[in-house]
Amino acid sequence: MKINHFTLIIMGIILLAMNGCHSVSPLEEGTGYLETSQGKVWYRIVGKSTQIPLLVLHGGPGVSSDYLRPMDALGKDRKVIYYDQLGSGRSDTIKDTALMTVDFYVEELYEVVQNLGLKEFYLYGQSWGSALAISYYLKHPEGIKALIFSSPVLSTKLWIRDSEKLIATLPDSLQQAIHINEQRQTYDHPDYLNAVNYYYQKYVVRKTPWSEDLQTSFSAVGPAYAYMWGPSEFTATGELKTFDCTSRLHEVAVPTLFLTGEFDEALPTTVQYYQSLVPRAKFALIHGAAHVTMHDNPEEHNRCIEEFLDTIERK
């Protein structure tokens, strides 16, 4: 068959159109849903810059990404991408406990990255999100240009040790309420809940009143929290009870920043220990803040991230 010049042009146009059907469109500001193998994942993108984007992993497990909204200010320099993990917030619910594992959420994150077409990105994990971030990096390091561990849970053993230190600072009556009800496993007892509330006011969120976004995140915690973690911040009885990645932190080969609050339940001394295990990692203390640093001191929290990423991008 003879193919003339005009036919070649037409074929080229058709091939370009076909390739275009499979290409990933540029990330745009706004919200939407991603289809994954286990359900629909809700996401939100802030910012218009073409700089390397920041992908944000919320805490919990089972807490929505709403409380991270103070990080929207970072959108002036780059796109900031949030999503609600399955079983959290606006994403599909999950009831099958076989899915409530670190491996499941690692693969969900992999699908999110693929569906968004992220070739290069910075990965930020807050609290449980840091455990997810390091687990994901160790399996899928491709494309990750830097890691930020904010108020991290990288060893449940160390977390519980630190929690015991913080519980010891509470009034004796509250310490007793915690110890008695944990021995009895009466986690819904009013005395236990009162002690938990007091602990949270000192070491989880210090600034009042709570923002509407923070209230939204904490008012509808998914079942993954109790199944994977336990009944309270300082009691681990679930899947994450034995989680510990400290022996592999030396494998991190990208720029890394550790953040924690001055009054964080992720104790500054422990977070500095994690920092010491990662080659050339940076550490920043957020003054006046407890665990939810972006609520208690959003300006300093965001400034530390901006300076860290600016340093990387100037090289």
Buried (B, 14 or more C-beta within 10 A) or exposed (E): EEEEEEEEEEEEEEEEEEEEEEEEEEBEEEEEBBEBEBBEBBBBBBBEEEEBBBBBBBBBBBBBBBBBBBBBBBBEBBBBBBBBBBBBBBBBEBEEEEBBBBEBBBBBBBBBBEBBEBEEBBBBBBBBBBBBBBBBBBEBBEEBBBBBBBBBBBBBEBBBEBBEEBBEEBEEEBBEBBEBBBEEEEBEBEBBBBBBEBBBEBBBBBBEEBBEBBEBBBEEBBBBBBBBBBBBBBBBBBBBBEBBBBEBBEBBEBBBBBBBBBBBBBBBEBBBBBBEBBEEBBBBBBEEBBBBBBBBBBEBBBBBBBEBBEEBEEE
